[in-house]
Amino acid sequence: MIFNTSRRADFVKRRVGQFSAHDFLYQWVAKDMAERLSEITRDFQSVLLSGQHTADYFGTKFPDATLSKDTTPEVLSSQNEQYDCILSIGEMHCANDLPGLLIQMRRALKPDGVLLAAFAGGETLHELRASLMQGEMVATGGASPRVYPFVDKQQMAGLMQRAGFALPVVDSEILTISYRDIFHVMADLRGMGESNALTDCHKQLSSSRLFFEAAKYYQEHFAEPDGRVTASYEIIFVIGWAPHESQQKPAKRGSGQVSLTEIL
């Protein structure tokens, strides 16, 4: 169990009233996903909005469809082949069993149904990770996990194939956000309900020296000319389809009619 799910749920619940003041990433992701979704020319009759906040942004996008809402990243409360479309924002980065979640989503889709998801990827908060590790090393002589172990694009592409999705596409964009200091970075994370919910996280109250040293390292290594600091957020976008006989398939090995040596 990488994540303490009850602890994470408590973080999210406590920040519900503040979330709208810190949801700039979710707003950007929702806009991008809506554009990608608009390129899929079909009418969806049954849609699953999976994840804690997905319904906040897509709850009114499908007026003629039957909507289902699921806020638990580990378990899909659905029958096989039930949905034409599954949308997911910001849940896959904190799934204890991501391969299992993807398999459940693929099974929950009707043949030729589509999954469109977005979540934090491997480059996310690398500045904060390095700074907190350095601060803890200086303050205590050791280090504990304080930033989530995000997957990268290559890993996600492999997981999509393993889960049985057809025609998977995985890409990402990195947003670089300017902050006053490390403490405003962490304030945004708390406001989004993304405080440290790792099972192996440090349970005792952290010393002020740790954060002083982390802030110093952050300022020294990730500051802009005006003295502000940057924080990176990599957003991975995933599109995958439940297999169907009408979909394009790669040609069989050896079936080509033109030699590559002739082209080159």
C-alpha positions as CSV (number, residue, x, y, z in Angstrom):
1,M,0.0,0.0,0.0
2,I,1.9,3.0,-1.3
3,F,-0.8,5.5,-0.2
4,N,-2.9,5.7,3.0
5,T,-6.3,6.1,1.3
6,S,-8.1,7.1,4.4
7,R,-5.5,9.8,5.2
8,R,-5.7,11.1,1.7
9,A,-9.5,11.2,1.8
10,D,-9.3,13.2,5.0
11,F,-6.9,15.7,3.4
12,V,-9.3,16.2,0.5
13,K,-12.4,16.5,2.7
14,R,-10.7,19.1,4.9
15,R,-9.8,21.2,1.9
16,V,-13.2,21.1,0.1
17,G,-14.0,24.7,1.0
18,Q,-10.6,26.0,-0.1
19,F,-10.2,23.9,-3.3
20,S,-11.6,26.5,-5.7
21,A,-8.8,28.9,-4.6
22,H,-6.1,26.4,-5.6
23,D,-7.6,24.5,-8.5
24,F,-5.7,26.3,-11.4
25,L,-4.1,23.0,-12.5
26,Y,-7.5,21.2,-12.6
27,Q,-9.0,24.1,-14.6
28,W,-6.1,23.9,-17.1
29,V,-6.4,20.1,-17.4
30,A,-10.1,20.2,-17.7
31,K,-9.9,22.7,-20.6
32,D,-7.3,20.6,-22.4
33,M,-9.3,17.4,-21.9
34,A,-12.4,19.1,-23.2
35,E,-10.5,20.0,-26.4
36,R,-9.3,16.5,-26.8
37,L,-12.8,15.1,-26.2
38,S,-14.3,17.4,-28.8
39,E,-12.1,15.7,-31.5
40,I,-13.9,12.4,-30.8
41,T,-16.9,12.6,-33.0
42,R,-19.5,10.4,-31.4
43,D,-22.4,10.7,-28.9
44,F,-21.8,9.1,-25.6
45,Q,-24.8,7.5,-23.9
46,S,-23.2,6.4,-20.7
47,V,-20.3,8.2,-19.1
48,L,-18.3,7.5,-15.9
49,L,-16.7,10.5,-14.2
50,S,-14.0,8.8,-12.2
51,G,-12.1,10.6,-9.4
52,Q,-12.8,13.1,-6.7
53,H,-13.1,16.3,-8.8
54,T,-13.9,15.1,-12.4
55,A,-17.6,15.7,-12.0
56,D,-16.8,19.3,-11.0
57,Y,-15.6,20.1,-14.5
58,F,-17.5,17.6,-16.7
59,G,-20.8,17.1,-14.8
60,T,-22.7,19.3,-17.3
61,K,-20.9,18.4,-20.5
62,F,-23.1,15.4,-21.4
63,P,-26.8,16.6,-21.1
64,D,-28.1,13.5,-23.0
65,A,-26.0,10.9,-21.4
66,T,-26.4,8.8,-18.3
67,L,-23.7,9.9,-15.9
68,S,-22.1,7.9,-13.1
69,K,-19.7,9.3,-10.5
70,D,-17.0,7.4,-8.8
71,T,-14.6,9.0,-6.4
72,T,-12.6,6.0,-5.3
73,P,-9.4,5.4,-7.3
74,E,-9.0,1.7,-6.3
75,V,-12.4,0.2,-7.1
76,L,-14.9,0.8,-9.9
77,S,-18.4,0.2,-8.8
78,S,-19.5,-0.9,-12.3
79,Q,-20.4,-3.9,-14.3
80,N,-18.4,-5.0,-17.3
81,E,-19.0,-3.2,-20.6
82,Q,-21.2,-0.5,-19.1
83,Y,-19.7,2.8,-20.3
84,D,-19.1,4.5,-23.6
85,C,-16.6,6.8,-22.0
86,I,-14.6,7.1,-18.8
87,L,-13.1,10.5,-17.8
88,S,-10.6,10.8,-15.0
89,I,-8.8,13.9,-13.6
90,G,-6.1,13.8,-11.0
91,E,-6.6,10.3,-9.5
92,M,-4.2,7.9,-11.2
93,H,-1.1,9.5,-9.6
94,C,-2.3,8.2,-6.2
95,A,-3.7,4.8,-7.0
96,N,-2.2,2.0,-5.0
97,D,-2.8,-0.5,-7.8
98,L,-2.6,1.5,-11.1
99,P,-2.3,-1.6,-13.3
100,G,-5.4,-3.0,-11.6
101,L,-7.3,0.3,-11.9
102,L,-6.5,0.4,-15.6
103,I,-7.7,-3.1,-16.1
104,Q,-11.0,-2.3,-14.3
105,M,-11.5,0.7,-16.4
106,R,-10.9,-1.2,-19.7
107,R,-13.3,-3.9,-18.6
108,A,-15.9,-1.3,-17.6
109,L,-15.9,0.2,-21.1
110,K,-18.2,-1.1,-23.8
111,P,-16.3,-2.4,-27.0
112,D,-14.8,0.7,-28.7
113,G,-15.4,2.8,-25.6
114,V,-12.8,5.4,-24.7
115,L,-10.8,6.3,-21.6
116,L,-9.5,9.8,-21.3
117,A,-7.4,10.6,-18.3
118,A,-5.0,13.2,-17.0
119,F,-2.8,13.1,-13.9
120,A,0.5,14.2,-12.4
121,G,3.6,12.6,-14.1
122,G,7.3,12.0,-13.3
123,E,8.7,15.5,-13.5
124,T,6.1,16.9,-11.1
125,L,7.6,18.9,-8.2
126,H,11.1,17.6,-8.8
127,E,12.3,20.9,-7.2
128,L,10.3,20.3,-4.1
129,R,11.4,16.7,-3.8
130,A,15.1,17.7,-4.0
131,S,14.8,20.6,-1.6
132,L,12.9,18.6,1.1
133,M,15.4,15.7,0.8
134,Q,18.3,18.1,1.2
135,G,16.6,19.9,4.1
136,E,15.9,16.6,5.9
137,M,19.4,15.3,5.3
138,V,20.9,18.5,6.9
139,A,18.4,18.6,9.8
140,T,18.3,14.9,10.7
141,G,21.0,13.1,8.8
142,G,18.4,11.0,6.9
143,A,15.5,11.3,4.5
144,S,11.9,10.0,4.3
145,P,9.5,10.1,1.3
146,R,7.7,13.4,1.1
147,V,6.7,13.7,-2.6
148,Y,4.7,11.0,-4.4
149,P,6.6,8.5,-6.7
150,F,5.0,9.6,-10.0
151,V,5.0,7.4,-13.1
152,D,6.5,8.7,-16.4
153,K,5.1,8.5,-19.9
154,Q,7.1,5.4,-20.9
155,Q,5.9,3.5,-17.9
156,M,2.3,4.6,-18.5
157,A,2.4,3.5,-22.1
158,G,3.5,0.1,-21.0
159,L,0.7,-0.1,-18.4
160,M,-1.9,0.8,-21.0
161,Q,-0.8,-2.0,-23.2
162,R,-0.7,-4.5,-20.4
163,A,-4.2,-3.5,-19.4
164,G,-5.5,-4.4,-22.9
165,F,-6.3,-1.0,-24.3
166,A,-6.3,-0.6,-28.0
167,L,-4.6,2.3,-29.8
168,P,-3.2,3.9,-26.6
169,V,-1.8,7.4,-26.8
170,V,0.2,8.9,-24.0
171,D,1.7,12.4,-24.0
172,S,2.5,15.1,-21.5
173,E,3.0,18.8,-20.9
174,I,5.1,20.5,-18.2
175,L,3.7,23.6,-16.6
176,T,6.3,25.8,-14.8
177,I,4.6,27.9,-12.1
178,S,6.2,30.9,-10.4
179,Y,5.9,31.1,-6.6
180,R,7.0,33.5,-3.9
181,D,8.8,30.7,-2.0
182,I,8.7,27.0,-1.1
183,F,6.0,27.7,1.5
184,H,3.6,29.0,-1.1
185,V,4.3,25.9,-3.2
186,M,3.3,23.7,-0.2
187,A,0.3,25.9,0.6
188,D,-1.1,25.2,-3.0
189,L,-0.6,21.5,-2.5
190,R,-2.5,21.6,0.8
191,G,-5.2,23.6,-0.8
192,M,-5.6,20.9,-3.5
193,G,-5.8,18.2,-0.9
194,E,-2.4,16.9,-2.0
195,S,-0.7,16.7,1.4
196,N,1.6,13.8,2.0
197,A,-0.5,10.6,2.2
198,L,2.3,8.1,1.6
199,T,2.1,5.1,3.9
200,D,5.8,5.4,4.8
201,C,5.8,9.1,5.3
202,H,7.4,10.6,8.5
203,K,4.7,10.5,11.1
204,Q,6.3,12.8,13.7
205,L,6.2,16.6,13.6
206,S,9.0,17.9,11.3
207,S,11.5,20.4,12.7
208,S,11.5,24.0,11.6
209,R,15.1,23.6,10.7
210,L,14.2,21.0,8.0
211,F,11.9,23.5,6.3
212,F,14.4,26.4,6.8
213,E,17.1,24.3,5.1
214,A,14.7,23.1,2.3
215,A,13.7,26.7,1.6
216,K,17.3,27.8,1.4
217,Y,18.2,25.0,-1.0
218,Y,15.1,25.8,-3.1
219,Q,16.0,29.4,-3.3
220,E,19.6,28.6,-4.2
221,H,18.8,26.1,-7.0
222,F,15.4,27.0,-8.4
223,A,15.1,30.8,-8.1
224,E,14.3,33.1,-11.0
225,P,16.2,36.4,-11.5
226,D,13.4,38.3,-9.6
227,G,13.9,36.0,-6.5
228,R,10.7,34.0,-7.0
229,V,11.0,30.2,-7.3
230,T,9.6,27.8,-9.9
231,A,7.7,24.6,-9.5
232,S,7.2,22.0,-12.3
233,Y,3.9,20.1,-12.9
234,E,4.0,17.5,-15.5
235,I,0.5,16.5,-16.7
236,I,0.3,13.1,-18.4
237,F,-2.7,12.7,-20.8
238,V,-3.9,9.2,-21.7
239,I,-6.4,8.1,-24.4
240,G,-7.1,4.4,-24.8
241,W,-9.9,2.3,-26.4
242,A,-11.6,-0.9,-25.4
243,P,-10.9,-3.3,-28.2
244,H,-13.4,-3.7,-31.1
245,E,-13.2,-5.4,-34.4
246,S,-13.8,-2.2,-36.3
247,Q,-10.6,-0.6,-35.1
248,Q,-7.5,-0.2,-37.1
249,K,-4.9,-3.0,-36.6
250,P,-1.2,-3.0,-37.4
251,A,-0.2,-5.0,-40.5
252,K,1.2,-8.5,-40.0
253,R,4.9,-8.8,-39.7
254,G,6.4,-9.5,-43.2
255,S,3.3,-8.4,-45.1
256,G,5.0,-5.2,-46.5
257,Q,5.3,-5.0,-50.3
258,V,8.1,-2.4,-50.5
259,S,11.6,-3.0,-49.2
260,L,12.9,-0.3,-46.9
261,T,16.3,-0.5,-48.6
262,E,14.6,0.7,-51.9
263,I,13.2,3.7,-50.1
264,L,16.5,4.7,-48.5
